[in-house]
Amino acid sequence: MSENKDETLASFQNITGIDDVGEAFSHLEAVNWNLMDALSRVMPHDDAPLSNPVLAPLPALPDPVQPGAQSNTNGFRPPSYDELPGPSNASASSFFATAMHNHNQNQRHRYPTSHLLAQLTSSINLDPSSQNNNQNGMNFNINFNQTLFQVRLPPTATIDQLKRKIFDVTNVPVCRQSICGWPPAKASDAQIGGTQICNLDLSPENELILIDLTEDGFMDTEPDEVPQRLDKDFTIKILYEPEGTFTMNVSGRTTILEVKTNVYYVKEIPVRHQEWTGWPSGCTNDTTLAESGIELNHRFVLRNLAERAQSNSNAALDGENPQTNSNSASNTFDVVTLDSESSADEFEDATDFNTAEYIFTDSPPVQPLNRHLIPNNTDDETTGSTQFVENYQSRFGEPYPEFFVGSLESALQLACHKPAKERKLLAIYLHHGESILTNVFCDHLMKAESIIQTLKEKFVLFGWDMTYESNKDMFLSLLTARISSNASLTARNIKLDKLPAIMLVGKSRQLGSNCEVLSVIHGNIGLDDLLTRLIETTAMYEEQLQVEIRQEDERAARHQVKAEQDMAYEETLQADMAKEAAKSQKAAAQAAERKRIESERAEENARRESIRLVAEQSLPQEPGEQEASICKIRVRKPTGDFLERRFYTQNNLQDLLNYVTANGFLIEEYKLISSWPRRDLTAIESSQTLETLKMSPQETVILEER
């Protein structure tokens, strides 16, 4: 069934020339996908068809639509030769040109539309089974939730058609589909619904990944990303049919209703008459741009429903079938329309909205140069502010108030986005060169010393020239983006006979932590009253700030106490860490010393043992008790114990020393002393025999430590 729908949709688009897939889809859905009925809805109907009509055959025209020819009010255009589907393109194109020629040539034959449709569709084979099977198709393997879904489409299919096929197999709504896996060079083209898949450098077999966005229809934005997007600037490019594209720069905090209201300011399209294409489904008027999920650069299509209804009415007055136009107007494609209920009436009731061309027109009204402080069509607020100050000073001379030079955002930062103690009011001076009050206000009130000093001490003064409509429109957009839509509406509703004016803008917690307009001082005021209004507004604002100042002081005191506690804790922690480090260092040094001593001791013991073993191995054999020429030597140890051994009288003194060494008493550490005569045996020649030393038949010697 889905393949039949795709073929029917392609045939309907090729026959009618409707390029918008959404519009074609809505026509077919309305008639349950009956091609004849859908064509009948968009093609012009005749009021009274003749009975038994006969179509006289005419030769095929070279081109169904001649250059410069007007299309009918329904947007119907004959397709080109290549646009007709199937193998019968040539015959269908020729027949279609002939049929349309017969039908439109001064309506001489008055053939019924049903007869024309019957002949037209008869030349096009709509049966999928009979289509050219040799035409190459493209296969898409859609990976979603660990499941593979296969979709096959002809090369001429569009991204929108692919997404509807994906919906058929995955049940993921088109508005929540995010498709990955396109060729990198064509990734941006793949985001456009009308792009044909044959233009994306794809192969016959393609692997794509489907991501289901959130159930609310927004992009899958992490909660902690939304605050970051709130401070971003969004560039919205709006295609306004039929005028063209214009651009708006707004912050992420702007709601969709505020965007529509801003469009009303600059295009005079009431909110309830705005028909939008491009918002994600699930958005409401209160949704901010940061929450909506749109990209930082996003495109929309805007239509004026009132203009469309008027066009249909004019067509009916010109003699066309009102029913046909009504059908065409009522069967527009399904778009997400975010409409306002009460605010639109309020905006529409304003009577002083400018009627000049929009900001991007090239034919601004010519005004005397000395009346304008900012040139026409200024597109940069900083440049405009600089020129305003220079021209104001040049025109009105000294003394003059001290104006802030820079962007409105910078002026807001300097005045409002500071701690409560340092906060000031932002005074926005709105100038108009055509007002009869301008010269009096600027030459007298703004030159008064009391006014200049008050503005300097209590306010940040920002000036803008509203004389040119283009500059007025730009500044209204800036007020909406930087302050609020109420501020923009307030400035817009100031009448020419009340300008110049001063808007006083402030920020406090009582205002919801947002900047709002606290007071508006119109130009039809005296010097004393102006000074009083400035002082009263300042006093009221400072009173509102007292609570916030007290809270900031308490918060600062708490932070100071906490900082001191943290510092004391950190110092204690560092001292403890230093003690632990010293203790660890000492323990490490002691361990290293013990290890060194143990190592030296082990080396010493090994050396001593080596000497002892050598001495033990060099000892002569001990003689028996009954043998002759022997002597018995007793060695008294330092502990009082005795060592005793027999030696031959011919053994030398070295043998006795080796015996002592073999028992653990190294000669280098001990002396061997004979009792009588007392002498140190280790100090005499060790090669002498025991007999020569008169140590037989027995002798007692003493070991003494050196």
VOGU-3710 file (C-alpha; in Angstrom, 3 decimals, decimal comma):
1> msenkdetla> 0,000/0,000/0,000  2,840/2,380/0,825  4,419/1,770/-2,608  1,095/2,563/-4,306  0,912/5,776/-2,325  4,416/6,751/-3,384  3,581/6,178/-7,035  0,317/8,085/-6,715  2,091/10,960/-4,965  4,777/11,119/-7,661
11> sfqnitgidd> 2,150/11,070/-10,419  0,103/13,770/-8,701  3,155/16,032/-8,337  4,253/15,477/-11,910  0,763/16,180/-13,309  -0,027/19,243/-11,188  3,458/20,680/-10,885  3,037/21,077/-7,103  6,609/20,816/-5,795  5,714/21,014/-2,099
21> vgeafshlea> 5,407/17,435/-0,871  3,350/18,498/2,152  0,763/20,266/0,018  0,493/17,355/-2,431  0,254/14,906/0,456  -2,605/16,863/2,043  -4,593/16,910/-1,224  -4,279/13,131/-1,599  -5,081/12,437/2,048  -8,252/14,518/1,767
31> vnwnlmdals> -9,634/12,215/-0,975  -8,299/8,928/0,392  -5,545/8,785/-2,236  -7,878/8,877/-5,227  -5,790/10,501/-7,961  -8,803/11,605/-10,033  -10,453/13,306/-7,077  -7,188/14,950/-6,005  -6,581/16,352/-9,476  -10,159/17,597/-9,512
41> rvmphddapl> -9,470/19,552/-6,322  -6,578/21,569/-7,739  -7,478/21,896/-11,434  -9,912/24,653/-12,485  -13,544/23,515/-12,793  -16,036/24,749/-15,387  -19,366/26,030/-14,221  -21,606/24,327/-16,787  -20,021/21,573/-18,856  -21,574/20,844/-22,166
51> snpvlaplpa> -23,222/17,532/-22,736  -21,464/14,968/-24,860  -18,266/16,939/-25,214  -15,833/15,955/-27,896  -12,190/16,891/-27,666  -10,885/17,947/-31,033  -7,358/16,651/-31,409  -4,750/19,360/-31,692  -1,095/19,029/-32,501  1,214/18,893/-29,502
61> lpdpvqpgaq> 2,569/22,271/-28,483  6,320/22,748/-28,315  6,058/23,853/-24,676  2,909/23,651/-22,528  3,774/26,959/-20,845  5,160/29,712/-22,994  7,680/32,101/-21,467  5,995/34,845/-19,542  2,623/33,106/-19,484  0,520/33,537/-16,321
71> sntngfrpps> -0,350/30,476/-14,261  -3,859/30,072/-12,886  -4,753/31,163/-9,363  -4,542/27,628/-7,993  -0,822/27,451/-8,661  -1,390/24,739/-11,277  1,296/24,462/-13,921  1,737/21,844/-16,650  4,709/19,555/-16,059  7,679/19,415/-18,319
81> ydelpgpsna> 8,468/16,449/-20,468  10,915/14,981/-17,965  8,568/15,397/-15,006  5,909/12,921/-16,209  6,339/9,444/-14,679  6,747/6,081/-16,286  7,668/4,971/-19,773  4,905/7,016/-21,401  6,421/10,416/-20,633  6,427/11,630/-24,213
91> sassffatam> 2,870/10,643/-24,977  1,578/11,937/-21,643  3,383/15,232/-22,059  2,054/15,671/-25,579  -1,454/14,780/-24,587  -1,315/16,972/-21,515  -0,175/19,957/-23,555  -2,958/19,325/-26,044  -5,585/18,907/-23,371  -4,539/22,025/-21,500
101> hnhnqnqrhr> -4,437/23,984/-24,744  -7,975/22,899/-25,615  -9,149/23,668/-22,113  -7,578/27,076/-21,678  -7,822/28,569/-25,166  -10,532/31,133/-24,365  -12,599/28,217/-22,942  -14,258/27,911/-26,360  -15,188/24,286/-25,988  -16,170/24,416/-22,293
111> yptshllaql> -15,124/20,837/-21,689  -15,786/19,474/-18,205  -12,744/19,021/-15,997  -13,634/15,390/-15,300  -13,400/14,629/-19,007  -10,021/16,375/-19,216  -8,735/14,455/-16,169  -9,966/11,176/-17,540  -8,067/11,703/-20,774  -5,016/13,035/-18,980
121> tssinldpss> -4,671/10,181/-16,487  -5,476/7,574/-19,117  -2,119/8,297/-20,753  -0,219/7,634/-17,537  0,021/4,130/-16,186  -0,476/4,332/-12,421  -0,233/0,638/-11,715  3,019/-0,029/-9,851  3,229/-3,494/-11,295  3,332/-2,111/-14,826
131> qnnnqngmnf> 6,015/0,515/-14,202  9,355/0,185/-15,846  11,078/-2,510/-13,875  14,393/-1,612/-15,450  14,539/1,715/-13,605  17,171/1,495/-10,899  16,055/1,871/-7,272  17,944/2,594/-4,071  17,887/0,380/-0,999  18,182/1,852/2,490
141> ninfnqtlfq> 18,999/-0,275/5,520  17,611/1,688/8,466  19,252/0,757/11,788  16,918/1,612/14,655  16,698/0,153/18,179  18,987/-2,769/17,246  16,641/-3,670/14,398  17,236/-3,403/10,654  14,429/-2,005/8,496  14,710/-2,099/4,714
151> vrlpptatid> 13,279/0,649/2,512  13,455/0,862/-1,283  12,765/4,065/-3,225  13,264/5,312/-6,784  16,172/7,722/-7,310  13,772/10,623/-7,871  12,233/10,271/-4,401  12,824/13,062/-1,890  14,024/13,104/1,701  10,431/13,766/2,843
161> qlkrkifdvt> 9,241/10,664/0,987  12,029/8,630/2,563  11,006/9,810/6,021  7,377/8,838/5,383  8,528/5,378/4,290  10,587/5,138/7,464  7,493/6,093/9,440  5,574/3,263/7,729  8,075/0,658/8,927  9,236/2,118/12,288
171> nvpvcrqsic> 6,232/4,182/13,483  8,634/7,027/14,334  6,880/10,282/13,336  8,616/12,343/10,695  8,963/15,305/13,070  11,004/13,139/15,464  13,308/11,513/12,903  16,996/12,339/12,920  18,857/10,385/10,239  22,634/9,871/10,318
181> gwppakasda> 24,973/8,216/7,840  24,749/10,566/4,848  27,898/11,285/2,822  29,712/14,118/4,650  29,760/16,325/1,563  25,969/16,020/1,233  24,984/16,071/4,907  23,576/19,600/4,710  21,561/18,809/1,563  20,104/15,756/3,301
191> qiggtqicnl> 18,512/18,034/5,892  16,292/19,615/3,217  13,035/17,738/2,755  12,754/18,447/-0,955  16,213/17,127/-1,860  16,079/14,159/-4,228  18,063/11,161/-3,032  19,701/10,813/-6,444  21,565/14,064/-5,717  23,180/12,811/-2,499
201> dlspenelil> 25,990/10,687/-4,039  24,461/7,486/-2,646  25,097/3,913/-3,706  22,426/1,309/-4,537  22,817/-0,055/-0,982  22,983/2,470/1,883  23,305/2,103/5,638  21,521/4,784/7,704  20,987/5,226/11,429  17,656/6,509/12,746
211> idltedgfmd> 17,497/8,440/16,020  14,124/9,057/17,641  13,966/12,534/19,112  12,082/13,191/22,349  8,381/12,446/22,659  7,639/16,158/22,968  8,816/16,756/19,432  11,817/18,826/20,516  15,410/18,035/19,775  17,100/15,681/22,201
221> tepdevpqrl> 18,675/18,495/24,172  20,151/17,629/27,542  18,559/19,609/30,428  21,847/21,250/31,274  22,212/22,454/27,662  19,026/24,543/27,699  20,466/27,275/30,015  23,439/27,561/27,674  21,134/27,926/24,660  19,135/30,632/26,473
231> dkdftikily> 22,074/33,025/26,143  22,743/32,166/22,497  21,688/34,391/19,580  19,421/32,693/17,048  19,405/33,758/13,396  15,970/33,179/11,892  15,640/33,390/8,116  11,995/33,752/7,131  10,778/33,235/3,573  7,748/35,500/3,372
241> epegtftmnv> 5,753/34,660/0,306  5,704/36,441/-2,076  8,087/39,241/-0,971  11,183/37,164/-0,257  13,475/36,308/2,661  14,231/38,519/5,647  16,343/37,812/8,718  15,749/38,307/12,444  18,328/37,982/15,219  16,796/37,090/18,584
251> sgrttilevk> 18,014/35,554/21,823  17,278/32,048/23,029  15,011/33,470/25,751  12,576/34,751/23,131  9,297/32,840/23,021  7,614/31,786/19,815  4,805/34,273/20,520  7,381/37,050/20,818  8,886/36,024/17,474  5,444/36,230/15,871
261> tnvyyvkeip> 4,814/39,557/17,573  8,124/40,885/16,279  7,136/39,801/12,778  3,918/41,769/13,265  5,969/44,848/14,151  8,019/44,743/10,977  5,620/43,141/8,471  2,188/44,260/9,705  0,877/40,700/9,656  -1,402/40,166/12,678
271> vrhqewtgwp> -0,457/37,133/14,682  -3,691/35,325/13,940  -3,055/35,720/10,187  0,442/34,198/10,307  0,835/30,693/8,904  4,242/29,173/9,682  6,142/26,191/8,366  9,252/24,922/10,149  8,464/24,782/13,891  9,023/21,380/15,538
281> sgctndttla> 5,804/19,687/16,541  4,937/20,010/20,214  5,918/23,681/20,452  3,548/26,189/22,000  3,415/29,968/22,031  5,198/29,955/25,423  8,076/27,772/24,201  11,400/29,607/24,042  13,718/29,187/21,079  16,239/27,466/23,364
291> esgielnhrf> 13,624/24,882/24,358  12,138/24,417/20,881  15,187/22,518/19,657  15,726/24,499/16,458  19,258/25,169/15,269  21,005/28,499/15,904  20,458/29,190/12,197  16,984/28,131/11,147  14,703/28,712/8,169  10,923/29,166/8,168
301> vlrnlaeraq> 8,231/29,805/5,605  5,620/32,454/6,449  2,301/33,089/4,709  -0,338/35,740/5,290  -3,717/34,027/5,486  -5,535/37,352/5,036  -3,695/38,058/1,786  -4,495/34,578/0,531  -8,183/35,037/1,293  -8,122/38,446/-0,408
311> snsnaaldge> -6,429/36,926/-3,452  -9,151/34,304/-3,687  -11,801/36,986/-3,349  -10,225/39,071/-6,115  -10,032/36,026/-8,335  -13,744/35,426/-7,809  -14,499/39,049/-8,723  -12,452/38,636/-11,900  -14,794/35,887/-13,065  -13,086/32,754/-11,823
321> npqtnsnsas> -14,931/30,043/-9,981  -15,151/31,006/-6,266  -15,691/27,408/-5,300  -12,483/26,402/-6,990  -10,515/29,115/-5,238  -12,112/28,247/-1,954  -11,060/24,668/-2,350  -7,543/25,694/-3,229  -7,261/28,001/-0,229  -8,747/25,553/2,185
331> ntfdvvtlds> -6,609/22,630/1,106  -3,191/24,075/1,739  -0,599/21,699/3,088  -0,560/20,859/6,763  1,734/23,175/8,687  2,360/23,738/12,360  0,587/27,036/13,024  1,225/28,641/16,390  -1,475/31,245/16,729  -2,210/33,750/19,416
341> essadefeda> -5,673/34,334/20,802  -5,950/37,691/22,483  -2,609/39,357/21,859  -3,204/39,638/18,115  -6,236/41,849/18,627  -4,245/44,110/20,886  -1,481/44,461/18,318  -3,933/45,038/15,493  -5,647/47,856/17,374  -2,489/49,973/17,424
351> tdfntaeyif> -2,913/52,824/14,973  0,537/54,271/14,552  2,390/51,297/13,060  4,547/52,442/10,212  3,216/51,979/6,712  6,500/52,405/4,903  8,368/49,630/3,162  10,160/47,024/5,263  13,693/47,525/6,478  15,254/45,736/3,512
361> tdsppvqpln> 13,565/47,796/0,779  15,732/49,946/-1,448  13,449/52,999/-1,738  13,300/54,784/1,644  11,416/58,075/1,880  13,657/61,062/1,243  13,954/63,344/4,268  15,985/66,517/4,925  19,430/65,481/6,076  19,481/67,800/9,067
371> rhlipnntdd> 16,425/66,068/10,560  18,024/62,645/10,807  20,672/61,728/13,350  21,132/58,192/11,967  21,341/57,503/8,206  18,653/55,410/6,588  18,921/51,606/6,539  21,577/51,448/9,253  22,137/47,744/9,890  24,580/47,935/12,826
381> ettgstqfve> 23,454/49,280/16,190  26,952/50,262/17,312  27,532/52,257/14,135  24,100/53,817/14,494  24,787/54,761/18,121  28,095/56,401/17,177  26,509/58,399/14,377  23,620/59,409/16,623  25,930/60,917/19,250  28,093/62,709/16,682
391> nyqsrfgepy> 25,121/64,161/14,806  23,292/65,117/18,024  26,281/67,066/19,269  26,765/68,686/15,871  23,127/69,701/15,508  22,260/70,917/19,014  25,713/71,957/20,265  26,969/72,254/23,816  26,031/71,605/26,516  24,630/68,155/25,818
401> peffvgsles> 24,008/65,057/27,937  26,552/62,259/27,992  25,232/59,526/25,681  26,513/55,955/25,805  28,265/54,938/22,573  27,919/51,262/21,709  25,326/48,544/21,359  22,080/48,383/23,315  23,274/45,134/24,863  26,441/46,844/26,151
411> alqlachkpa> 24,384/49,694/27,592  22,180/47,167/29,396  25,238/45,395/30,781  26,639/48,685/32,099  23,367/49,825/33,671  21,373/46,777/34,746  23,489/43,626/34,773  25,574/44,535/37,809  25,374/44,056/41,591  22,446/45,936/43,115
421> kerkllaiyl> 24,709/48,569/44,734  26,241/49,494/41,373  23,066/49,244/39,314  21,600/52,213/37,433  18,565/52,871/35,301  18,894/52,734/31,526  17,411/55,864/29,951  16,595/55,283/26,267  16,164/58,585/24,448  13,921/58,152/21,378
431> hhgesiltnv> 14,485/60,962/18,889  12,287/61,916/15,934  13,300/64,630/13,521  9,735/65,234/12,277  8,254/66,039/15,690  7,515/69,685/16,492  8,680/69,038/20,079  12,208/67,991/19,093  13,864/71,416/18,993  12,332/72,577/22,285
441> fcdhlmkaes> 13,138/69,339/24,065  16,750/69,161/22,878  17,615/72,875/22,932  16,125/73,620/26,343  15,338/70,581/28,507  18,305/68,416/27,509  20,686/71,358/27,948  19,617/72,142/31,508  22,463/71,558/33,963  20,167/69,793/36,444
451> iiqtlkekfv> 19,000/67,336/33,764  22,522/66,690/32,493  23,862/66,020/36,023  20,917/63,791/36,987  21,264/61,713/33,827  25,014/61,392/34,360  24,826/60,333/38,021  21,748/58,134/38,047  21,367/56,806/34,505  23,106/55,281/31,525
461> lfgwdmtyes> 21,759/57,313/28,582  21,342/55,533/25,224  19,997/57,417/22,192  18,357/56,315/18,938  16,750/58,136/16,020  13,283/56,828/15,081  12,768/59,182/12,100  13,480/56,627/9,384  11,098/53,687/9,467  13,933/51,280/8,682
471> nkdmflsllt> 15,873/52,400/11,761  12,689/52,340/13,843  11,968/48,766/12,768  15,511/47,697/13,563  15,408/49,270/17,027  12,036/47,686/17,811  13,566/44,314/16,986  16,510/45,109/19,264  14,160/46,022/22,117  12,320/42,729/21,692
481> arissnaslt> 15,534/40,714/21,637  17,438/42,556/24,368  14,719/43,669/26,789  11,200/42,358/26,130  8,343/42,478/23,678  6,536/44,846/26,076  9,400/47,337/25,742  9,181/47,129/21,968  5,404/47,540/22,046  5,717/50,527/24,393
491> arnikldklp> 8,177/52,283/22,070  6,075/51,495/19,050  2,916/52,981/20,564  4,468/56,371/21,335  2,743/58,839/19,001  4,667/61,267/16,847  3,239/64,230/18,747  4,649/62,771/22,002  8,193/62,340/20,672  10,972/62,806/21,668
501> aimlvgksrq> 10,538/60,488/24,655  12,666/58,871/27,333  12,020/55,256/28,327  13,393/54,353/31,763  14,393/50,692/32,002  15,450/48,904/35,179  16,118/45,471/36,613  15,295/44,156/40,077  14,040/40,956/41,710  10,621/42,532/42,125
511> lgsncevlsv> 10,493/42,714/38,316  11,304/39,025/38,050  15,043/39,619/37,532  14,261/40,833/34,008  14,681/44,280/32,520  11,369/46,115/32,175  10,163/49,604/31,295  9,476/51,467/34,556  8,339/54,775/33,096  7,980/56,678/29,825
521> ihgniglddl> 8,517/60,449/29,771  7,017/62,109/26,700  8,425/65,197/25,039  5,428/67,440/25,870  6,708/68,150/29,373  8,305/71,067/31,215  11,761/71,239/32,736  10,589/70,953/36,356  8,258/68,093/35,568  11,007/66,268/33,660
531> ltrliettam> 13,427/66,591/36,557  10,717/65,493/39,020  9,884/62,423/36,940  13,532/61,417/36,717  14,092/61,843/40,458  10,842/60,066/41,425  11,582/57,104/39,172  15,115/56,900/40,544  13,863/57,013/44,138  11,278/54,319/43,458
541> yeeqlqveir> 13,886/52,135/41,762  16,416/52,553/44,563  13,730/51,639/47,092  13,054/48,448/45,161  16,759/47,693/45,165  17,119/48,025/48,944  15,816/44,520/49,584  18,135/43,127/46,941  21,072/45,130/48,314  20,388/43,790/51,816
551> qederaarhq> 20,208/40,261/50,484  23,450/40,744/48,588  25,140/42,101/51,729  23,925/39,154/53,780  25,044/36,796/51,058  28,438/38,517/50,899  28,777/38,270/54,698  27,963/34,570/54,574  30,469/34,089/51,805  33,095/35,987/53,827
561> vkaeqdmaye> 32,540/33,829/56,915  32,627/30,724/54,818  35,769/31,925/53,053  37,479/32,572/56,414  36,435/29,168/57,693  37,656/27,560/54,535  40,961/29,423/54,838  41,430/28,350/58,479  40,572/24,784/57,600  42,974/24,898/54,684
571> etlqadmake> 45,781/26,225/56,893  45,165/23,495/59,498  45,033/20,909/56,776  48,308/22,143/55,324  49,976/22,054/58,777  48,752/18,514/59,387  49,944/17,503/55,982  53,352/19,063/56,695  53,612/17,144/59,977  52,642/13,934/58,297
581> aaksqkaaaq> 55,160/14,601/55,563  57,942/15,262/58,103  57,005/12,164/60,068  56,960/10,083/56,946  60,280/11,536/55,873  61,857/10,742/59,266  60,494/7,217/59,232  61,813/6,738/55,748  65,261/7,996/56,800  65,310/5,662/59,816
591> aaerkriese> 64,260/2,747/57,693  66,987/3,550/55,204  69,551/3,772/58,013  68,458/0,444/59,462  68,656/-1,078/56,073  72,155/0,296/55,602  73,325/-0,974/58,981  71,811/-4,364/58,367  73,465/-4,477/55,015  76,832/-3,541/56,472
601> raeenarres> 76,344/-6,056/59,262  75,507/-8,758/56,792  78,576/-7,902/54,764  80,718/-7,938/57,893  79,331/-11,260/59,056  79,939/-12,690/55,618  83,552/-11,445/55,723  84,118/-12,817/59,209  82,625/-16,140/58,267  84,856/-16,303/55,232
611> irlvaeqslp> 87,956/-15,652/57,368  86,828/-18,210/59,923  86,278/-20,895/57,287  89,711/-20,269/55,794  91,333/-20,565/59,231  89,362/-23,701/60,041  90,357/-25,383/56,811  94,046/-24,597/57,408  94,169/-26,242/60,895  96,423/-29,324/61,153
621> qepgeqeasi> 95,007/-32,568/62,441  94,741/-32,719/66,262  97,099/-35,426/67,742  95,862/-38,077/70,164  96,486/-37,932/73,899  98,980/-40,808/73,910  101,118/-39,515/71,155  104,615/-38,137/71,899  105,829/-34,611/71,285  102,531/-32,980/71,903
631> ckirvrkptg> 101,458/-29,969/73,893  98,103/-29,005/75,279  97,033/-25,359/74,812  94,191/-23,837/76,828  92,716/-20,521/75,558  90,790/-18,425/78,034  87,971/-16,494/76,348  86,851/-13,016/77,496  83,766/-14,638/79,032  85,942/-16,832/81,284
641> dflerrfytq> 85,318/-20,041/79,400  88,188/-22,037/77,955  89,016/-23,484/74,604  91,386/-26,509/74,703  93,260/-28,368/71,960  96,333/-30,533/71,479  99,056/-29,555/69,037  102,309/-31,140/67,963  105,331/-29,340/69,371  106,460/-28,778/65,791
651> nnlqdllnyv> 103,254/-26,928/64,922  103,894/-23,224/64,555  102,273/-20,259/66,244  100,118/-19,607/63,145  98,340/-22,914/63,708  97,388/-21,741/67,198  96,174/-18,395/65,827  94,125/-20,221/63,172  92,532/-22,320/65,889  91,486/-19,197/67,775
661> tangflieey> 90,170/-17,631/64,554  88,228/-20,786/63,652  86,357/-20,407/66,928  85,166/-16,933/66,006  87,872/-14,746/67,516  89,517/-12,854/64,664  93,096/-11,888/65,331  92,377/-8,382/64,050  89,936/-7,956/66,917  91,644/-9,935/69,698
671> klisswprrd> 95,129/-10,335/71,126  96,508/-13,669/72,354  98,549/-13,162/75,557  100,857/-15,809/77,110  100,726/-16,000/80,892  104,497/-16,312/81,622  106,393/-14,544/80,481  103,533/-12,198/79,521  103,758/-11,368/75,898  101,463/-10,710/72,940
681> ltaiessqtl> 101,741/-13,780/70,763  100,006/-12,003/67,868  102,837/-9,504/67,714  105,703/-12,012/67,232  106,686/-14,070/64,242  103,918/-16,597/63,666  106,201/-19,096/61,932  107,953/-20,055/65,201  107,140/-23,492/66,574  105,338/-24,032/69,829
691> etlkmspqet> 108,376/-25,813/71,137  110,557/-22,812/70,392  108,069/-20,633/72,219  108,357/-23,037/75,226  104,618/-23,798/75,191  105,007/-27,546/75,799  103,901/-29,738/77,394  101,033/-27,366/78,161  100,291/-23,672/78,169  97,384/-21,341/78,994
701> vileer> 96,910/-18,225/76,896  94,384/-15,393/77,291  92,189/-13,708/74,622  91,843/-9,987/75,050  89,934/-7,524/72,875  92,086/-5,013/71,141
//
